[in-house]
Amino acid sequence: MIAVRLPTVLRPFAGGAERVEVEGTTVAEAFAALEPPLRRRLTDEQGAVRRHVNIYLRDDNIRDLDGLDTPLTDGDELLILPSVAGG
């Protein structure tokens, strides 16, 4: 099982859950297992991670690893963090 930890802003799309557990051997497979309302907030129509979404595996942003092809092992946890903008 892979745990996906969600920020408060995304919890309504996961039934209010702080984290959801899914199966998958890559980030892409884990995301494919998410409920569609939540998945649409994380990826665009082509399946790419939305620009304003950061996904961390351990201390690394998946953009610095293999992106959606980043391999996962049982027990891994993905942390979803939306980008924060301001001035």
N, CA, C and O atoms as CSV, one atom per row, in Angstrom:
chain,resi,resn,atom,element,x,y,z
A,1,MET,N,N,0.830,-1.187,0.000
A,1,MET,CA,C,0.000,0.000,0.000
A,1,MET,C,C,0.875,1.252,0.000
A,1,MET,O,O,1.932,1.300,0.629
A,2,ILE,N,N,0.408,2.240,-0.712
A,2,ILE,CA,C,1.053,3.544,-0.775
A,2,ILE,C,C,0.110,4.534,-0.101
A,2,ILE,O,O,-1.082,4.566,-0.408
A,3,ALA,N,N,0.632,5.331,0.803
A,3,ALA,CA,C,-0.170,6.363,1.455
A,3,ALA,C,C,0.027,7.673,0.713
A,3,ALA,O,O,1.146,8.026,0.341
A,4,VAL,N,N,-1.062,8.385,0.502
A,4,VAL,CA,C,-1.020,9.703,-0.121
A,4,VAL,C,C,-1.575,10.685,0.906
A,4,VAL,O,O,-2.765,10.659,1.220
A,5,ARG,N,N,-0.703,11.552,1.428
A,5,ARG,CA,C,-1.106,12.554,2.424
A,5,ARG,C,C,-1.570,13.809,1.704
A,5,ARG,O,O,-0.902,14.311,0.800
A,6,LEU,N,N,-2.719,14.301,2.118
A,6,LEU,CA,C,-3.360,15.409,1.422
A,6,LEU,C,C,-3.391,16.678,2.266
A,6,LEU,O,O,-3.593,16.614,3.479
A,7,PRO,N,N,-3.191,17.839,1.627
A,7,PRO,CA,C,-3.359,19.095,2.343
A,7,PRO,C,C,-4.855,19.356,2.564
A,7,PRO,O,O,-5.706,18.756,1.906
A,8,THR,N,N,-5.148,20.233,3.471
A,8,THR,CA,C,-6.537,20.531,3.822
A,8,THR,C,C,-7.379,20.882,2.604
A,8,THR,O,O,-8.529,20.454,2.508
A,9,VAL,N,N,-6.829,21.649,1.679
A,9,VAL,CA,C,-7.580,22.113,0.512
A,9,VAL,C,C,-8.050,20.960,-0.383
A,9,VAL,O,O,-9.042,21.111,-1.095
A,10,LEU,N,N,-7.366,19.819,-0.364
A,10,LEU,CA,C,-7.739,18.684,-1.216
A,10,LEU,C,C,-8.581,17.633,-0.489
A,10,LEU,O,O,-9.124,16.734,-1.132
A,11,ARG,N,N,-8.697,17.726,0.803
A,11,ARG,CA,C,-9.430,16.705,1.569
A,11,ARG,C,C,-10.895,16.581,1.197
A,11,ARG,O,O,-11.421,15.469,1.244
A,12,PRO,N,N,-11.593,17.656,0.829
A,12,PRO,CA,C,-13.000,17.484,0.424
A,12,PRO,C,C,-13.159,16.549,-0.785
A,12,PRO,O,O,-14.224,15.960,-0.974
A,13,PHE,N,N,-12.119,16.412,-1.592
A,13,PHE,CA,C,-12.183,15.547,-2.773
A,13,PHE,C,C,-11.811,14.103,-2.446
A,13,PHE,O,O,-11.766,13.241,-3.324
A,14,ALA,N,N,-11.544,13.859,-1.161
A,14,ALA,CA,C,-11.218,12.508,-0.689
A,14,ALA,C,C,-12.088,12.156,0.515
A,14,ALA,O,O,-11.673,11.417,1.407
A,15,GLY,N,N,-13.303,12.701,0.519
A,15,GLY,CA,C,-14.224,12.403,1.606
A,15,GLY,C,C,-13.769,12.943,2.946
A,15,GLY,O,O,-14.177,12.435,3.990
A,16,GLY,N,N,-12.926,13.971,2.931
A,16,GLY,CA,C,-12.443,14.579,4.154
A,16,GLY,C,C,-11.206,13.912,4.741
A,16,GLY,O,O,-10.709,14.335,5.785
A,17,ALA,N,N,-10.710,12.882,4.082
A,17,ALA,CA,C,-9.561,12.129,4.603
A,17,ALA,C,C,-8.265,12.936,4.534
A,17,ALA,O,O,-8.024,13.666,3.573
A,18,GLU,N,N,-7.444,12.791,5.562
A,18,GLU,CA,C,-6.124,13.408,5.579
A,18,GLU,C,C,-5.143,12.605,4.739
A,18,GLU,O,O,-4.165,13.142,4.221
A,19,ARG,N,N,-5.419,11.310,4.611
A,19,ARG,CA,C,-4.574,10.451,3.786
A,19,ARG,C,C,-5.422,9.330,3.209
A,19,ARG,O,O,-6.392,8.876,3.816
A,20,VAL,N,N,-5.031,8.902,2.030
A,20,VAL,CA,C,-5.691,7.770,1.386
A,20,VAL,C,C,-4.626,6.741,1.052
A,20,VAL,O,O,-3.462,7.083,0.843
A,21,GLU,N,N,-5.025,5.495,1.003
A,21,GLU,CA,C,-4.089,4.428,0.654
A,21,GLU,C,C,-4.501,3.818,-0.668
A,21,GLU,O,O,-5.675,3.533,-0.906
A,22,VAL,N,N,-3.504,3.624,-1.525
A,22,VAL,CA,C,-3.735,3.081,-2.867
A,22,VAL,C,C,-2.646,2.065,-3.178
A,22,VAL,O,O,-1.645,1.965,-2.469
A,23,GLU,N,N,-2.858,1.326,-4.235
A,23,GLU,CA,C,-1.861,0.381,-4.743
A,23,GLU,C,C,-1.141,1.041,-5.911
A,23,GLU,O,O,-1.702,1.903,-6.587
A,24,GLY,N,N,0.098,0.634,-6.146
A,24,GLY,CA,C,0.834,1.118,-7.306
A,24,GLY,C,C,2.323,0.922,-7.134
A,24,GLY,O,O,2.844,0.967,-6.020
A,25,THR,N,N,3.006,0.702,-8.253
A,25,THR,CA,C,4.461,0.547,-8.213
A,25,THR,C,C,5.179,1.784,-8.731
A,25,THR,O,O,6.405,1.871,-8.669
A,26,THR,N,N,4.403,2.748,-9.247
A,26,THR,CA,C,4.937,4.049,-9.665
A,26,THR,C,C,3.964,5.118,-9.182
A,26,THR,O,O,2.832,4.814,-8.804
A,27,VAL,N,N,4.407,6.361,-9.196
A,27,VAL,CA,C,3.524,7.463,-8.824
A,27,VAL,C,C,2.326,7.493,-9.771
A,27,VAL,O,O,1.199,7.712,-9.327
A,28,ALA,N,N,2.548,7.277,-11.056
A,28,ALA,CA,C,1.449,7.284,-12.034
A,28,ALA,C,C,0.403,6.231,-11.691
A,28,ALA,O,O,-0.794,6.513,-11.755
A,29,GLU,N,N,0.826,5.034,-11.330
A,29,GLU,CA,C,-0.124,3.979,-10.959
A,29,GLU,C,C,-0.875,4.342,-9.686
A,29,GLU,O,O,-2.076,4.094,-9.580
A,30,ALA,N,N,-0.178,4.924,-8.725
A,30,ALA,CA,C,-0.832,5.338,-7.481
A,30,ALA,C,C,-1.886,6.407,-7.772
A,30,ALA,O,O,-2.987,6.358,-7.224
A,31,PHE,N,N,-1.555,7.362,-8.625
A,31,PHE,CA,C,-2.518,8.406,-8.965
A,31,PHE,C,C,-3.704,7.840,-9.735
A,31,PHE,O,O,-4.837,8.283,-9.549
A,32,ALA,N,N,-3.446,6.868,-10.593
A,32,ALA,CA,C,-4.538,6.250,-11.352
A,32,ALA,C,C,-5.542,5.581,-10.425
A,32,ALA,O,O,-6.708,5.426,-10.787
A,33,ALA,N,N,-5.106,5.185,-9.241
A,33,ALA,CA,C,-5.982,4.518,-8.281
A,33,ALA,C,C,-6.776,5.505,-7.427
A,33,ALA,O,O,-7.663,5.095,-6.679
A,34,LEU,N,N,-6.470,6.795,-7.529
A,34,LEU,CA,C,-7.211,7.802,-6.764
A,34,LEU,C,C,-8.587,8.028,-7.372
A,34,LEU,O,O,-8.795,7.803,-8.564
A,35,GLU,N,N,-9.509,8.465,-6.558
A,35,GLU,CA,C,-10.843,8.802,-7.048
A,35,GLU,C,C,-10.736,9.949,-8.063
A,35,GLU,O,O,-9.925,10.856,-7.881
A,36,PRO,N,N,-11.546,9.915,-9.128
A,36,PRO,CA,C,-11.448,10.930,-10.188
A,36,PRO,C,C,-11.504,12.387,-9.714
A,36,PRO,O,O,-10.729,13.195,-10.224
A,37,PRO,N,N,-12.377,12.774,-8.765
A,37,PRO,CA,C,-12.379,14.188,-8.371
A,37,PRO,C,C,-11.030,14.648,-7.795
A,37,PRO,O,O,-10.608,15.779,-8.035
A,38,LEU,N,N,-10.371,13.789,-7.054
A,38,LEU,CA,C,-9.069,14.126,-6.499
A,38,LEU,C,C,-7.993,14.086,-7.573
A,38,LEU,O,O,-7.162,14.991,-7.656
A,39,ARG,N,N,-8.003,13.058,-8.383
A,39,ARG,CA,C,-6.996,12.914,-9.442
A,39,ARG,C,C,-7.009,14.121,-10.378
A,39,ARG,O,O,-5.951,14.572,-10.817
A,40,ARG,N,N,-8.208,14.654,-10.693
A,40,ARG,CA,C,-8.311,15.817,-11.594
A,40,ARG,C,C,-7.668,17.071,-11.006
A,40,ARG,O,O,-7.266,17.965,-11.751
A,41,ARG,N,N,-7.566,17.146,-9.693
A,41,ARG,CA,C,-6.919,18.301,-9.072
A,41,ARG,C,C,-5.405,18.177,-9.080
A,41,ARG,O,O,-4.702,19.170,-8.892
A,42,LEU,N,N,-4.896,16.975,-9.293
A,42,LEU,CA,C,-3.461,16.730,-9.259
A,42,LEU,C,C,-2.836,16.660,-10.645
A,42,LEU,O,O,-1.683,17.051,-10.828
A,43,THR,N,N,-3.590,16.166,-11.621
A,43,THR,CA,C,-3.060,15.994,-12.974
A,43,THR,C,C,-3.965,16.681,-13.992
A,43,THR,O,O,-5.157,16.875,-13.757
A,44,ASP,N,N,-3.367,17.046,-15.132
A,44,ASP,CA,C,-4.140,17.699,-16.184
A,44,ASP,C,C,-4.763,16.660,-17.118
A,44,ASP,O,O,-4.698,15.459,-16.859
A,45,GLU,N,N,-5.361,17.138,-18.197
A,45,GLU,CA,C,-6.060,16.257,-19.138
A,45,GLU,C,C,-5.130,15.244,-19.806
A,45,GLU,O,O,-5.573,14.170,-20.214
A,46,GLN,N,N,-3.846,15.579,-19.920
A,46,GLN,CA,C,-2.871,14.668,-20.519
A,46,GLN,C,C,-2.247,13.733,-19.486
A,46,GLN,O,O,-1.441,12.870,-19.837
A,47,GLY,N,N,-2.612,13.898,-18.224
A,47,GLY,CA,C,-2.082,13.045,-17.176
A,47,GLY,C,C,-0.824,13.566,-16.513
A,47,GLY,O,O,-0.269,12.900,-15.639
A,48,ALA,N,N,-0.356,14.755,-16.911
A,48,ALA,CA,C,0.841,15.351,-16.306
A,48,ALA,C,C,0.476,16.018,-14.979
A,48,ALA,O,O,-0.650,16.477,-14.787
A,49,VAL,N,N,1.439,16.061,-14.080
A,49,VAL,CA,C,1.231,16.736,-12.795
A,49,VAL,C,C,1.014,18.226,-13.051
A,49,VAL,O,O,1.775,18.857,-13.785
A,50,ARG,N,N,-0.016,18.771,-12.446
A,50,ARG,CA,C,-0.295,20.201,-12.611
A,50,ARG,C,C,0.863,21.027,-12.054
A,50,ARG,O,O,1.506,20.639,-11.078
A,51,ARG,N,N,1.115,22.153,-12.680
A,51,ARG,CA,C,2.268,22.989,-12.313
A,51,ARG,C,C,2.240,23.457,-10.872
A,51,ARG,O,O,3.292,23.603,-10.250
A,52,HIS,N,N,1.058,23.695,-10.333
A,52,HIS,CA,C,0.947,24.226,-8.980
A,52,HIS,C,C,0.944,23.137,-7.897
A,52,HIS,O,O,0.750,23.434,-6.718
A,53,VAL,N,N,1.158,21.894,-8.294
A,53,VAL,CA,C,1.147,20.777,-7.345
A,53,VAL,C,C,2.564,20.222,-7.187
A,53,VAL,O,O,3.239,19.926,-8.173
A,54,ASN,N,N,2.997,20.089,-5.949
A,54,ASN,CA,C,4.288,19.471,-5.649
A,54,ASN,C,C,4.026,18.150,-4.935
A,54,ASN,O,O,3.192,18.065,-4.034
A,55,ILE,N,N,4.754,17.131,-5.358
A,55,ILE,CA,C,4.585,15.795,-4.793
A,55,ILE,C,C,5.933,15.327,-4.290
A,55,ILE,O,O,6.917,15.308,-5.029
A,56,TYR,N,N,5.964,14.954,-3.031
A,56,TYR,CA,C,7.211,14.534,-2.404
A,56,TYR,C,C,7.164,13.063,-2.023
A,56,TYR,O,O,6.175,12.572,-1.479
A,57,LEU,N,N,8.255,12.378,-2.321
A,57,LEU,CA,C,8.502,11.020,-1.855
A,57,LEU,C,C,9.709,11.137,-0.939
A,57,LEU,O,O,10.808,11.485,-1.371
A,58,ARG,N,N,9.484,10.844,0.318
A,58,ARG,CA,C,10.499,11.118,1.339
A,58,ARG,C,C,10.831,12.617,1.274
A,58,ARG,O,O,9.917,13.434,1.381
A,59,ASP,N,N,12.073,12.998,1.107
A,59,ASP,CA,C,12.442,14.418,1.076
A,59,ASP,C,C,12.602,14.963,-0.335
A,59,ASP,O,O,13.033,16.103,-0.511
A,60,ASP,N,N,12.263,14.169,-1.339
A,60,ASP,CA,C,12.510,14.560,-2.727
A,60,ASP,C,C,11.228,14.853,-3.493
A,60,ASP,O,O,10.264,14.089,-3.437
A,61,ASN,N,N,11.233,15.969,-4.207
A,61,ASN,CA,C,10.147,16.282,-5.124
A,61,ASN,C,C,10.249,15.289,-6.281
A,61,ASN,O,O,11.340,15.071,-6.809
A,62,ILE,N,N,9.131,14.687,-6.682
A,62,ILE,CA,C,9.207,13.693,-7.764
A,62,ILE,C,C,9.692,14.312,-9.068
A,62,ILE,O,O,10.173,13.592,-9.943
A,63,ARG,N,N,9.578,15.633,-9.220
A,63,ARG,CA,C,10.110,16.295,-10.418
A,63,ARG,C,C,11.630,16.158,-10.489
A,63,ARG,O,O,12.215,16.202,-11.571
A,64,ASP,N,N,12.263,15.991,-9.326
A,64,ASP,CA,C,13.714,15.814,-9.281
A,64,ASP,C,C,14.101,14.345,-9.376
A,64,ASP,O,O,15.285,14.015,-9.442
A,65,LEU,N,N,13.115,13.468,-9.382
A,65,LEU,CA,C,13.358,12.026,-9.526
A,65,LEU,C,C,12.959,11.637,-10.940
A,65,LEU,O,O,13.487,12.192,-11.904
A,66,ASP,N,N,12.037,10.697,-11.080
A,66,ASP,CA,C,11.570,10.274,-12.402
A,66,ASP,C,C,10.142,10.726,-12.683
A,66,ASP,O,O,9.442,10.112,-13.488
A,67,GLY,N,N,9.708,11.799,-12.020
A,67,GLY,CA,C,8.358,12.304,-12.247
A,67,GLY,C,C,7.321,11.241,-11.925
A,67,GLY,O,O,7.434,10.536,-10.921
A,68,LEU,N,N,6.315,11.127,-12.774
A,68,LEU,CA,C,5.263,10.139,-12.559
A,68,LEU,C,C,5.769,8.711,-12.669
A,68,LEU,O,O,5.109,7.783,-12.200
A,69,ASP,N,N,6.937,8.523,-13.284
A,69,ASP,CA,C,7.527,7.185,-13.402
A,69,ASP,C,C,8.373,6.813,-12.176
A,69,ASP,O,O,8.988,5.748,-12.151
A,70,THR,N,N,8.404,7.676,-11.172
A,70,THR,CA,C,9.168,7.387,-9.956
A,70,THR,C,C,8.663,6.086,-9.334
A,70,THR,O,O,7.470,5.957,-9.059
A,71,PRO,N,N,9.553,5.127,-9.111
A,71,PRO,CA,C,9.124,3.851,-8.533
A,71,PRO,C,C,8.752,3.991,-7.061
A,71,PRO,O,O,9.342,4.777,-6.320
A,72,LEU,N,N,7.766,3.214,-6.668
A,72,LEU,CA,C,7.307,3.172,-5.285
A,72,LEU,C,C,7.401,1.752,-4.755
A,72,LEU,O,O,7.293,0.787,-5.512
A,73,THR,N,N,7.602,1.633,-3.452
A,73,THR,CA,C,7.579,0.327,-2.803
A,73,THR,C,C,6.526,0.351,-1.706
A,73,THR,O,O,6.164,1.412,-1.198
A,74,ASP,N,N,6.049,-0.808,-1.356
A,74,ASP,CA,C,5.033,-0.945,-0.328
A,74,ASP,C,C,5.454,-0.185,0.924
A,74,ASP,O,O,6.573,-0.350,1.408
A,75,GLY,N,N,4.565,0.641,1.441
A,75,GLY,CA,C,4.862,1.421,2.635
A,75,GLY,C,C,5.311,2.841,2.358
A,75,GLY,O,O,5.413,3.644,3.285
A,76,ASP,N,N,5.586,3.173,1.091
A,76,ASP,CA,C,5.979,4.543,0.761
A,76,ASP,C,C,4.823,5.504,1.029
A,76,ASP,O,O,3.653,5.120,1.040
A,77,GLU,N,N,5.191,6.762,1.243
A,77,GLU,CA,C,4.193,7.797,1.460
A,77,GLU,C,C,4.494,8.967,0.537
A,77,GLU,O,O,5.622,9.456,0.477
A,78,LEU,N,N,3.476,9.403,-0.176
A,78,LEU,CA,C,3.572,10.583,-1.027
A,78,LEU,C,C,2.917,11.740,-0.292
A,78,LEU,O,O,1.832,11.589,0.271
A,79,LEU,N,N,3.562,12.877,-0.296
A,79,LEU,CA,C,3.029,14.072,0.325
A,79,LEU,C,C,2.683,15.059,-0.773
A,79,LEU,O,O,3.541,15.421,-1.578
A,80,ILE,N,N,1.443,15.495,-0.813
A,80,ILE,CA,C,0.981,16.458,-1.815
A,80,ILE,C,C,0.991,17.842,-1.183
A,80,ILE,O,O,0.382,18.063,-0.136
A,81,LEU,N,N,1.688,18.771,-1.829
A,81,LEU,CA,C,1.717,20.158,-1.349
A,81,LEU,C,C,1.426,21.097,-2.503
A,81,LEU,O,O,2.159,21.100,-3.492
A,82,PRO,N,N,0.370,21.895,-2.399
A,82,PRO,CA,C,0.140,22.876,-3.448
A,82,PRO,C,C,1.158,24.004,-3.339
A,82,PRO,O,O,1.602,24.340,-2.241
A,83,SER,N,N,1.526,24.583,-4.469
A,83,SER,CA,C,2.438,25.730,-4.454
A,83,SER,C,C,1.754,26.895,-3.781
A,83,SER,O,O,0.537,27.059,-3.872
A,84,VAL,N,N,2.544,27.695,-3.110
A,84,VAL,CA,C,2.018,28.874,-2.448
A,84,VAL,C,C,2.583,30.090,-3.159
A,84,VAL,O,O,3.796,30.226,-3.318
A,85,ALA,N,N,1.691,30.969,-3.583
A,85,ALA,CA,C,2.128,32.193,-4.260
A,85,ALA,C,C,1.711,33.382,-3.420
A,85,ALA,O,O,0.746,33.310,-2.658
A,86,GLY,N,N,2.405,34.421,-3.556
A,86,GLY,CA,C,2.049,35.620,-2.811
A,86,GLY,C,C,3.051,36.724,-3.089
A,86,GLY,O,O,4.021,36.550,-3.827
A,87,GLY,N,N,2.793,37.823,-2.496
A,87,GLY,CA,C,3.697,38.924,-2.757
A,87,GLY,C,C,3.893,39.786,-1.564
A,87,GLY,O,O,4.635,40.766,-1.625
